[in-house]
Each structure stands twice: as C-alpha cells, then as structure tokens.
C-alpha cells in the first residue's frame, strides 16, 4: 500500500484545495499534502489514471471524492477514520473490473515521497509531458543509478549537457572553477544555463555568475527537472539554453541515512560520502527538516598512473595536404624540455641534458614547430597534470514550515555549504610568450656553447625550459568556497487563486591560496647571471648595479640544476585570491484561474521581482612588503631578458588568476504568463492550448530589455500530442563581464608593421560596466506519443534551435591588431605602442557585444 503524507489523528474540517489536473499518483499526493492527512491506496491502482482539477474549500472526504470523480476510483473512510482509495463499483451491466493482485502492490514507507506536479519551465502547474516547452525530469532513484556519488556525476551523463566544468575537467585550473561543478546545457556556456534550487535563484559561486551544484544537499534532492528550451520569460536572465531546477524533498518526515566508500581500480582516488536527513512534525501545523552530508576524495596526479594512458594528443599536421590536426601517441612539446632547449638562431635544436651537457634535440614523428610524436621534449600530463584534485564537500540544510491557517503557510530555510579542493599546479614553464633569453656571458652557460656563439657572432638565444615537480618549488593551489543562503517566504491561498512570495539573501566567500609560486620579478632577474669581475663567482647582473638587491643566480641548464638558495629566493612570498559575491532577491507571484473563459478557464501567473548582486574581490600578498610590487622593466633593474608580456605587470606571481574589483547592479522585473484553452474535444483536437509568457527587466547600467515566449500544445488524440515554442531569451553581463581586469602575456603577429613581426605583448582583459544583455531566439518543436498498447510509456522527440545575438565576449588581442591594420581607428585606440621602436606593448581587450552562438539538434526522451 502507498501512504501519501504522514499520519494525522482525524479528518480535519474544511480546507482550501488547489490541485491541478494530472496523473492520479501525483494529484492524490498533492491533495494529501494540502489536507494534512494520510491517504492509503494501492500504488498500482493509481498508475495510468488521471484526475480532474480541484479548487475551492471542501471537507476532506468530499474534496477527495470530487478529485476522483470520473477516474474510476472512489474515496472511503474506514471505521478508524482512515481515508482510503479503492476502485469504484462497476455498473450492474458491466463486468467487474479485476482488482490488482496483492503481489503487484508495492508498500511505500511512511516517509517515502511521491512526485509533485509543478513542473519547471512555466509558473503554471502542469504535467511535464503536457507542457509546450520540453522538460526532462530525473527522480532521486534515477539520479542514484546514474551517479551514486555526486549530483554532477549523474547530470553529466545526460546528452543535454556538453563541456561541463567538473573536477575532472578543471582539476588544475586557477580561474576559480578548479574542483567545482558547473552545468553547461547545450554546450553554449555555463554562463547561459540558469540553475535553480526549488525554483529560486542561488547566489553565484564566482564573479562569472555560475552556480556550483556540488554545494546542493545531495541527500535531500527529490528530483531534477531540465528545461531544454529558453525560459527567460519565466525565470529571467541566464536561461538562454534552458533551466536546471533541483527540487528538494521538502515534505520528508522520518530519518534517512546513507554512506559509501570506494577506490579506483588503480588503488587511488579513495573516496567517502555520508549523509543524514531528518524530518518531523511539530504540533499539528508545523514541520522541521534537517539534512547534512560530507564527501571526501583523494586526488589523482599524472596520467602515467593509468595503464590506458598513451600520451595521445591532437597536434598540428605537418602534411599541408592533410587535415589541420592529427591524433598521435606519445605527444611531446618541441618548444621546451625539462633541461632547456635553444629555440632560436643557428644553435636552435640543442637541448641540455643532466649536468648541463649539450645534445641534439631528438626529432620524433610528425615534427612541427610546437609538437611531435616521440623524441625529446616534455609532456606535463605524464606526471604533473592532475586528473582529479583532492576534494572535500560539506553541506547542511534546515527548513522550518508552518501553516497558521488552512489557507496560509510560511517557511524559513537556510543552506550552508563548504568545498575544499587542492592540487599541484603545473610546474613553472619558460616557453612561448614567456621564453627566457640567454646571453653569451651567462655564468652557467656551457663553454662549448659559448665558444660556438662567439664563432657564429651570436650574442644571445631564446631558451625554452620547463621545471620538474619541486625543482622550482612545489607549486600548489587550494580552492575553498563557503556558501550561506537564507530564504523566508510564504503562501496565501484564496478560492481559485494563490499568492506567494519570498526574500532571499546569499553570500559566497571563496579563496584560492597559491603556495611556492615563481616570482616574475625575480626569475628572469636571477637567470641573467654573470661572473663577478672581482670574486670570479656567479652573481646576478643586477647585483653589480644594485649590490643589496639580494638576487641569487639561477642555473637552468639541465634537469634539476637549480640550487636550493636560488629556489628559495625565486618563490619567496605567496598570494591568494579572495572573492565575495552577494545576492539579494525578493519576488511576489500571484496565480490562478481568471473569470474569463474560452472553452475553459484561462490560467494566469504574474509577479514582480527585485535582485541585487554585488562582488568584491582582492588579492592580498604575504608578507605585506610585497603589496604594491609590480614587474618593472628589466633595464631599470640592471638586468636583461624580461619577456615583453611581463613588463609592468601588476601580478608578480607566475600563472595565477588574480584580480581586484568591486561592483554591483540591480535588476527590477515584472513578468506574466497565461494558459489560454483554444479547443476542447472538437475535431481535430481533443485539446489545444496557447501558452504565453512575457518579462520586462531593467538593469542598472544597461537599461531595459524584454523576454517573451509563445507556445502551442495540441493533443490530437489520447496517444498523440504536438508542441512548439518560440522565445526571446536574455543574459545580462556577469560581474566579470562588467568589472573584471587582468593581464596576460600573449604572442601576436603585428600586421601593422613591415614583415609582420611576431613577438609577445601584454593583453589586458577589461570589463565593461555598460555592457548590454545578450539576446537569443529559440525555437522548439516536438511530438509526444503515449501508445495505448503500452500503458505508462511516453515517447517525446523535440527539435531545438538556439541563436544567440550580441553575445558578450572579448574582441580578442589578435583581432584588435588585425582590425587596426585594416584601418579601424577605434581598434587602433585600444593598442599602446613603444614610442621608440613602434612595437606593441599592451592591448586593451575590452568586453563587448560582438559575438554570436548557435546550437541546434534533436532530443529524444523515453
């Protein structure tokens, strides 16, 4: 037997009910929740049956009878006052309908919840298979089968999601995503996927506007619904590719625990997860729900720990007549080695082995200027790249619900979560735009190479070098994120109408700690070492001009050639990126059936909302004496060889994602939806509905923009439905799009100058506070089949086409240079050149509305 809701002592007096039509397994559960009494029924008895809508104030028994009218079921009250459901007695002339055999009836525990009926994609309560916008739903049981460890493991297996940010894909990044879980619906960007918790926004995890689903209370998730079409008209900005709504089991009562542990086949990746959920009634009208869970997993470093690893990679194809890239095994870089490689001039192709011994670079197969298969060169993925970071996740959830009257309810809930992810960063590398320059008077240069340079008249060469793990410090990063969000809200039910609202405050505090990171203001300084004319000992060239600079000469010729003293000086100090993101949301929604009828009442939902988001990011250094330091030009410090990409760089630490910004914006919105019945039980339609939705939003700094959606839902036969939507969706600029600033080194081709010289410059990424929202036009069309010969079977196939206009993106450093060469004065204004030699020093790469994106395909759901 199935038991809907929890035990109650007796049937209460009249209550107000608002139960939409739908599958009986769902509507009876909804009824029991609103009645506050248990309803016993054989679960198999309700399957494949539907009930009509019930709205109004009734006694419980009378209300259930009205709900079941026409379904072939009736309600009765046992002698002990227990409300039950059974088959209606057949008319005398009709054969008696067989009752389900007891053996096929499944007993549900008192605390096991049945699905709700309110479906993501519209604010009007509908069945997921009867909405014009395609909705895919996964129950808790299905989520456990797909990914028993994490929510992301389960969702990432759905074909709707492409190129998600996961601990596997972001295991060694430093952008703030390392170890986090960000969903990417349709593969057009995590920033265009709106993630909700119980239909409400959650404070973004980073300034990029994405939400880490790893912080959700996994053990309390009842189901996840995925809207695979644009939904900005219903839910606002960011719902360009769709919506992921994680729905919690808010009515759970009882105690539920789980725990599991495991290892990878290789004996690593030890992991442990445990969770506990407790729900109880407090008196007759209130309830308390508590949940907590913990997850820990050891990281995996180096692909060569896996027997299947073959060092495969896509590299440029040296054959101009073939494809642009080819897949090879044992891929190796040709721009550096772990002992150093000469990459320019007549001595190019000489590498340095142990002890600094020069040797010819071993050329492998498919050799190009950047990569090859086999031979010399390095591949950091072998030992240094982490497959998975060390992970730790803690989350806690609490919700108090009360129903002061039969028509009102209120709740207060708090969600807190913490993640910790740590990994070893890829070791320091001096190659590409960061290559070193070695001069003929270098103190550690092998004499044989010095002699060849003198004979050839060469005074310097470019030098590509990567460090082995620990050689220049055990570079590492630790990402921590702490989420706290509190929500207070309530509902008020009137005959045929309901009013609900909430206020939510959320804050996410994240920190990335960097340890033993190479100092850019020191490594090139130490590398330009010479023999002291007085002592005959190696010293930094800068020490000759500034005797008290403390510089320790650095030897990079050959693997593990760095002295402990040089290492300590180069990695002295550390830094961290601290980021606070705050969000406040207030929303009020009214919904119900209007007095205006077509062939049936017109259902509407409307509301207003306000949202404020703020970010504050800073990058403190330790010790404090490092604050304010930059990477000054080498010539002002008495040395040579600093790459142009690092000149005047505000960030003195190699390959760290550091930014300082502060900003906020407000959004005021008004929205409305309507379901207009057009036909009922008239050929050629048993039912034809028109769905309409519209939203207007005003963003501080970027003005007003609208979103809308129209849809048709056409049920031709009980087994055949057609549906289609057309929508305009939006995405407003994130904090990063508006306020970010960072600098990177990049190699460019300067087509403004003669002979198109290639060299490294500084590219500044600059946000744009006045950035306009993106616009997207989405079309979906599909068919839903429910064949009568297979009760319970539903097959849906939908076509989708998403076109993004005015996409927010960076113009690109090289594109700015090329556009300037083509005569665009506006782009030339973004370029800073050296007044003496005319070379580019810096390019201001500003965030603009310039790009477009498109995703289209066909979904099939069974």
N, C-alpha and C positions, 0 to 999 in steps of 0.2 A: 504494500500500500504506500502511496505517496502522501506526505503531510505538508501542506502549504502553511507557512508561518509557524509560530510557536504556540505552545499551549496557552489557553485562556480559560478562566473559571466558568464563564457563562456567556451566552449571547448578549451583546450589549444592545442598547436602544438604537434608535435611528442614527445612521451615519451618512455622510455625504460620500458618494462614489463618483469617480471619473475614470472609467475603464474603457479604452477604445476597443473596437472590434479587432479580432485577430485569432491566432491559434489558441485552442482551449487550454493547452498546457501553460501558456503564458498569461492569458486573461484571468484564469482562476487564481493563479499565484498573485496577480496584481490585486484582484478582489480581496483575497485573504489578507494581504498586507494593509489595505485600506480599512478592512473591517476589524483587524486586530484580533482575529480568532483563527483557530486551526480549521482546516478543511481537509477531510480524509477522502481519498479517491484512489482507485487502481490507476496507476500511471498509464498503462497501455490503453485504458478505456478512453482517455482524453486525446490520445495521439490521432492525428489526421482528422480532428474535428475543429470546428471554428465556432465562435460565439459572437453575438451582436454587441454593440456598444452599450454601456450602462452609464448614465449620467443622472444625478439627482440624489435626493435624500430618501432613503428607504430603511426599513428594518432589515437586519442582516439576512434572515431567511428569505424574505420577499425579494430582496435585491439579487440574491443568488439565483432564485427561480427565474427572474426576469433576464438575467445574464444568459442563462442556459436555454431560454426559450428558442425552440426551433433547432436545437443541436442534437436532439435525441437523448438528452440527459435531463435528469431532474435532481433537485436537492431535497434532502430529508434530514430530520433531527432525530437522533437516537434517544432512547429513554434516559440516557445520562447527559443529554444536552449536546452531544457531539454532532457537528454538521458534517454530512457525508454526501457524496455524489454517486449516483447509480444510473443504469440505463432506464429510460422511460419505458413504461409498459406498452407493448405494441397494441394497435387496434385489434379487435377480435378477429377481423377478416384477414389479418396479415399474419404470416408465420412468425413465430417468436424468434427474435434476433438472438443468436447464440451469444452467451456471455464469455468474456475472456477466461481461459483456463487459469486456475490459480498458479500453475507452474510458470506462466509467462509474465506474471506480475512481479515487478521489482520493488522491494521495500526501500524507501528512501529514509535515511536517518532524520531525526528531528531537526538537525541543523543543516541539512544539505539544501542549498537554494536552487530554485528553478530560474530559468532565464527571465529577464524583464523584456518589455516590448518597445521601450523608447529607443529609437534607432538613430545613430549618428548620421548626419547629412541633411537633416531637417529638424527644426524645432517643433514640428508637429509629430505626435506619436504615431508611428506606422510600423508595420511588419517589414523586416529587411528585404524580403523578396517582393514587396509591393511598393517600393519607392522608385521614382524615376532615376535617381542617382544611384549607381551601383554601390553596394555596400557588402564587404566581405566580413564575416564575423567568425571569431575563434573562441571557443569556450575554454574554461580552465583545464578541462581534461585534454583537449586538443593541444593547448599550449604545453602541457606537461609532456605529451607524447613527442612534440616537435623539438622541444628544448628543455629538458628537465632541470637545467642548471640556472640559466638566466633568461629573462624575457627577450633580450636581443637575440639569443641563440634560436629561439622559436620563431620570432618575426622575420629574421633574416632569411629563413627558408622559403618565405612566400615569394612568388615570382613578381609581385608588385614592387618589391624593394630591390634597388640596384645601387651598388657603390656606397653602402652604408659605412659610417665611421664606427668601427668596433675596436675592442682591444687588439684584435689580430691585425687590422689594417692601420692602426695608429699606435703601434706598440713602441715606437721610438721617435715619434714626432714631438715637437716642442711648441706647437701652436695653441695648446690648451685642450686639444682633443685626445691626448695620449691616454689610453685606457678607458676612455668614455664611450658611450653608446648613443649615436645619433642616427636616426632613421632617415632614409633618402627614398622617398616614394617616387617612382617613375625614373629615378636616376638623374633628375634635373636639379639636384642640390638639396642638401639637408635644410638649408635656409628657406626652402619653398614647401616644406612639409610641416603642417601645423600639428603639434602633439598636445592632446588634452588629457586631463585626468578628471573623470566623471563629468565630461562636457565643459570643463573650465580650463582656462589657460594656466600654465605654471610659469613661475619666474624663470627666464632663460639661465642656462648654466654658464654661459660665457657672453662676452660682448658681441659675439657673432649672431646671437638670437636663437641658438639651438638649445634643445632640452635633452638632458641626459636621462634616458629611460632606465638606466641602471639604478637610479635613486628611487624608483617607484616601489611600493610594498608588494613584492612579487607574490608572497604567500596569500595576499588578500585579493588578488586580481580574479574577478569572476569571468570576464571575457574582454576581448579586444575587438573593436569594430574599425574597419578601414574603409573610408570613403575614397573611392578610386576615381573621383572626378572633382573639379573645382568646387569649393564650398565657402568662398569668401563672403558671399551674400548672407550665409547663415552664421559664420563664426569669425569673420573679419580677416585681417591681414595675415599673410603667410600661407593660407590654404590654397595655394596655386595648383599644386599637384594632387592635393587631397588632404584628408584629415585622418589622424590615428587617435582614436579615443579609447583610453584604457579605463575600464569600468570596474569599480571595486564592489565587493560583496558587502554592501553597507548594512544589510539586514541580518547578517550572520549572528547566530547565537550558539553558544557551546564552546568547546575547546578543540582546536585542531593544531597538531604539531607535525613537523616533518624534519628529517635530517638525512644527509647523504654525504659521502666522501668518495674520492676516486683518484686514480693515477692515469697518466698516459701510458700507452704501450711501451714507450721508451723508458719508463720508470720515473719520469719527471712530471711536472705540472700537477703536483699534489694539490688537491682542492677539497674544500669542505663547505657545506651550506647547511644552515638550520634555521627554522622559523617557527614561531608560535603565534596563534591567533585566538583571541578570547572575546566572546560577546555575551552580554547578559541583559535581561530586562531589569529596569529599576522602577519598581512600582508598576502601575498599570499603563502608563503613558510615556515612559522614557526608556532609553536603552544606552548602553555603553559598549563601545567596540575598541579593542586594543590589538595591536599587531606589531611584531618585531622580527627582524631577521638579520643574519650575518652570513657573509660569504668571504672566503679567502682562497687564494690560488697562488701557487708559486709560478714565477715567470719561466720562460724558455729562451735562452740566448744562443744564437748561432744556428744556422740551418744545417751545418755539417753534423749536428747531433742527430739528424734524421737519415735513416738508410735510404730513403727515396730521393734525397737531395742530389741533384746532378749539376748544380750551378747554372741552371738554364736562365736565359735572358734574351730579350729582343734587342738586337744590336743593328746598327746601320749596315745595309748590304753593300759590300764593296763592288758588286756587279751592277753597273748602271742599267743593264738591260733587264734586271730582275725587279722584284718588289722592293719597296723602300727599306723594309726591315726583314730580318730573318731570325728564327729561333735557333740558338746554339746551346750546347752544353759547355760546362767549364768556362763560363764567360769571365773575362779579365779586362780590367781597365788598361788602356795604353797611354794614359796621361800621368800616371804616377806609379810608384812602387812603395813598399814598406821600408826600403832603404834609400830611396831617392832616385830620380831619373832626370837626365838632361833632356829638355823638350824643345830647345831652340838652337839655332846656329849650326855650324859644321860639326859640332860634337853631339848633336841630338841623337838619341838612341843608346846612350851609355847609362847603365844603371850602376848602383853602388851596393855591393854585397857586404857580408859581415866583415867588420873591421874597416869599412870604407873602401874595399878593393873594387876598382872599376872593372866592368864587364859589359859585353854587348847585350843589349836588351833582346830577349828571346822572342822572336816573332812567331805567333801561332797561326791558326787558320782564320780566314775571313778578316784579316787585319784591316782596321780603319784608324783614323786619327784619334778615336775615342775608345774603341773596344775591339776585342778579338776573342777567339776561342782557343784556350790553351796558351802556352808560352808564359812569359813573365807578366808582371802586373799583379794587381790585387783585386779582390772581391770582398768588400766588408761583410757581405751577407754570410760568408763562411763561418765566421766566429763572432762578429761584433754586433750584427743586427739582431734585435730581439724579436722572436716570433710572437711572444706574449709578455707583457710586463707583470711584475708582481702586483697582485690585486687584493684589495680589501674593501668590502662594502658593508655598511651598517645602515639600517633604516628602522624607523619607528613611526607608528601611525596611531592616532587616537581620535575618536569621534563620539560626541555626545549628542543624542537626538531626543527631542521631547515633543509631545503633542498635547498642548494645553487644552485644546478643544478638538472636537471631531473634525473641524474644518481647518485647523491651523497646525503647523508644525514648525520647529526651529532646530537648527543644528549648529554645532561648533566643532571644527576639526583642525587638527594640527598634523603636519607631515614634516618629519625631520630625517635627513639622510646625510651620510658622510661616505666619501670614497677616498681611497689612497691607492695610487698607482706609482710604481717606481721602476726604473730601468736604467741600464747603462747607455749613455749616448754614444753614437758612432764616434770613434776616436778622431782627434784633430786631423785635418787634411789641408795641405797647401797645394791646391791644384786648380785648374781652370782660372776663374777670375781672382783666385786667392794664391796663385803660384808665387813662390819666392824668387828672388833674383840673387844669384851667387856671383861675387866679383873675384877677379883674379888674385886679389891679395887676402882672400879669406884664410883665416888662421888654420882651419881644419881641412882645406882642400888638398886632396892627394897630389903629391909633387908631380906625378906623371901627367895628370890633367892640367896642372898649372903650366907645365912645360909645353904641352900641346896648344894651350891657349896663347902662349907667347909666340909660338911658331906660326900660328894662324892669325895673329893680330887681333884676337878676341879678348875683350876686357870683362865680359860678363855673359851669363846664360840664364835661361829660365829653368826652374827646378821644381819638379812635381814630387811631392812626398806625402805619404800618409803615415800616421803613428800606429804602432801596435797597442793593444789594450794595456794601459798602465804606463806606457813609455813616457807620455806627456800628461800623466795624471789619469786616475780612474774617473773619467768624466761620467757624471750621472745626473739624472733629473728625477724629482719626486713631485707628482701632481696630487694635490689634495683639494677636495671640494666639499663644502658644508652647506646644505640646503635647509632652510626653515621656512615653512609657509603655513599661515593660519587663515582659516576661512570661517566666516559666520554668515548664516543665511536662514531663510525661512520660506514657507509656502502658505498661501491662504486660498482655500477652495470655496467658491460660490457656485450656486446652481448653474452648471454649464460652462463655468469659467474658473480659471486659476491664476493666481498672481504669485510669482516667486522672484526672489532677489538675493543677492549676496555681496559681501565685500571681502576682498582677499588681499593680504599683504604677504609678499615673499621676498626673501633675500638669499642670494647665493654668494658665498665667500670662497674664493678659490686662490690657491697659492701654488706656484711652480718654483721649487727650490733647485738651484743649479750648484753642483759641487765640483771642484777641481776642473774648472773650465779655463782654457787657454786665454790669456790676456792679449788682445790685439795690439795694445800699445806697448807690448814687451816682446812678443815672439819674434817679430821681424827685426827689432832693435838688437836682440840677442844674437840673431842669426848673422848680422853684419859684423862679424868679429875679425880682428886683425892681430898681428903680433906687436906687442908693446915695444916701441923703439928703445926703451931703456932697460926693461927687465927681460925681454925676449919671450915673455909668456903671452898666451892668448888673452885678449881683452876685447870688450865691445868697443867698436869705433866711437860710439857716443861717449864713452868714458874718457877718451882723450880730450874731448871738448868740455865735458861735464864730469869731473873726477868723482863727484859724490852721487852719481845717478844710481849706484847700486847694481848696475846691469851685470849679469853673469853670462859669459859667452856660451853659445849653443852650437853643438855639433850634431848635424843631421845626416852625415854621410855614413850610410849603413844602418841596418836594423839595430835597435836598442843601443844607439850610440849616445843618447842623452845622459848627461851627468845628473846625479841627484840634486846637486846645487842649482843647476840650470832649470831643472823641472820645478823645484820649489819656488824659484823666483818668477817663473812664467805663469804659474797657476795661483799665485798669491791672491787671496780675497775670493769672495763669492757674491752671488746676487740672487734675487728672487723676483718673480712677477706676482704681484698681488692685485686682485681684482674683486670688486664688489659690484654686484648687479642687483638692483632693487626693482620690484614691480608692485604697483597697486592697481587693483581692478574693482570696479563697482558696476553692477548690472541689475536691471529690473526688467522682467519679462511677463507679459500677460498673454494667455492663450485660451481659446475656447471656440464654441460654435456661434456664429452670428445669427441674428434673426432672419437675415437674408438667405433665401433658399433658391437653388436652381432646381435640380432634381433631388437634391439632398442638402442638408445644412452645409454652409461654407465654413470651414475651419480656418482660423487665423491665429497667428502669433506675432507679437510686436514688442519692441522694447527699446531701451536706451542703455548705453554703457559709457564708462569713462575708464581710461587706462593711462597710467603714468609709469614710464620706465626711466631709470637713471643708472649711470655707470660711473665708477671711479676706479681708475687703475694707476698703479705706480710701481716703480722698480727700485727698491732700496738696495744699497750695497753694504757689504761688510768687509773690512772695517769702514767706519764712517768717513775716513780720509779719502776714500775712493769716490765719494759723492762729487758730481760735477766734472769728473775727469772725462776727457774725450781722447780721440786718437789724432794728435796734431800732425801736420806734415813732417815727414822724416827729416827734411833739410833743416827744420827749426830745432831739431833734437840731436843733430850731429851724426845721423846715420843715413843709409840708403836702402832702397828696395821695398818700401812700403807700397803694396798694391793701391792703385788709384781708387779702388772700390771702398777702401777703408779710410781714406783721408778725411779728417774732420768728422769721423763717425762718432755719434753720441754714445753708442754702445761699445764698451771696451772689451766685452766678452764674446768669444767666438761662437757663432751659430746658436745664439739664444734669442728667444722671442720675447723682447722687452718693449713695452710701450708705456707712455704716460698720457692719460686722457681723463677728461671729466665732462659729462654732458647729460642731458635729459630731454625728453619730449613727452607731450601729452597727446592723447587721441580722444576725441569725442565722437560717438557714433549713435546713429539711430537706424533701426532695422525693422523689417516686417516680412511675414510670409503668409501665404494663403493657399488653401487647397480648395479648388473650385470643381465640384462634380458637374460634368457636362452631360453624361448619359448614364442611365441605369436600365439594364435588362431590355434594351432595344437593339434589334439588329442594326449594324453588325457588331455591337458591343454589349457585353454584359455590364461593363463598367468602363467609363472614360473620364479621367481626372486631369485637370490642369493645375500644375504646381507653379507658384510664383514666389520669388524672393527678391528683396532689394535692400541695400545697405548704403548709407552715406556716412563718410568718415572725414573728419577734419583733423589734420596732423599739424602740430605746431612746427613751423619752419618750412613746410612743403605744401600747405593748402588743403583743398578739399578734393576728394575723389570718391567715385561711386562703384559699387559692385552689384551685379544682378544675376538672376538665374531664372530660366523658364524650363518647364519640363512637362511632358505628356506621359501618362500612364494608361495604357489601353489594354484592358482584359477582353480579348475577343471570345475566348472560350474558357471554361474552368481550367483547362490544361495549357492555355497559351496566352502569354502577355507580351506586349511590345512596350518599350520605354525609350525615351530620348530626352536629352537636356542640351541646353546651350547656355553658357555662362560667361560673364566677365569677372575675372578674379584679380586680386591685387596683392602686392607685397611691398610694404614700406621698408625703407632703409634701416638696417640694424645700427646699433651703436658703433660698430666697427666701420660700417659704410659712412657714417656721419662724422665720426670724431677721431678715427684711428690715425696714427702716424708711426711709421717705422722706416728703416733704411736697410737696404741690402746691396751687396755687390753683384754686378751682372756684366757679362761680356756682350758687347754690342758691335754692330757694323755701322760705322759713321759714313753714311752715303751723302752727307753734305760736303765732306772734304774729298779731295782728289784721291784716287786709287782705293777708295772705300776702306780705310784702315780699320783694323779690328783691335779693340782694347777694352779694358774694364772701366766701368763708371759706377757711380752711386745712384741707385734708384730709390727715390723717396715715395713711399705709399702714403697718400694724403686723403683723409676722409673729406666728405662734402656735406656740411650741415644742411644745405638747401636741396639735397638730392630728392628727386621726385619718385613716387612709388612706381614699381613695375606694374604692367598690365598684362593680363593673359586672357586669351579667348579659348574656351574649352568646349568641345562637342563630344557627347557620348550618345550612342545608340545601341540598343540591345534587345534580346529576346529571352524570355523566361519560360521554360517548359516544366509542367508538372503532370506527367503522364498518369492517367487514371489506372493503368495496369500495374503501376508500381507506387503504391501509397507511400508517402513520405519522401519520395525522390523529387528533387528540384534541380534543374539544369539551367544555368544562366550564361550567356555569352554576350559580351559588350565590346563595342569598338570605341576607342577614345582617341582624341587628337587635341593636344595642348600646345598652343602657340604663345610664347612669351615675347612681349614687345617692350622696348625701352628697358631692357634688363640692366640691373645695376652691376657695373663691372669696372675694372681698371682698363684704361685705354691700352696700356702696355708700353714699356720703355722703348722697345724697338719700333713699335707702331708710331709712337710720338716722333721719333727720329726720322723715320721714313716719310711721315706726313709733312714734317718740316722741310725735308729735301724736296717734296713735291710742291712746295710753295705755300703751305698753310701757315700763315703768320701766327694764328692762335696757338698752334702746337709749338712753333719756334719759341714762343714766350715761356714755355714750360722747361726750356733747356738752358742750363748755365754752362758757359764755356770759359776756359782759361784765357785771360786777356793776352798772354804772351804767345802761347803756341796754338791757340784756337781749338784745342781738344776739349771734349765734353767732360765736365767734372761731375755734374749732377743733373738728373732728370726728375722733374716733379710729376709723378704718376698719380693723377687725381681720379677719384671715383666719379664716374659719370653714368648717365642713362644712355648707353651706346649699343648694347649688345642685344641679341635675341637667342631664343632657345626653342626647340620643338621636340615633343615626344608623342609618339602615336603607336598604337598596336591594338591587340585584341586580348581580352581577358576571358577565361573560361572557369566557371565555378560550379562544382558539383556538390 
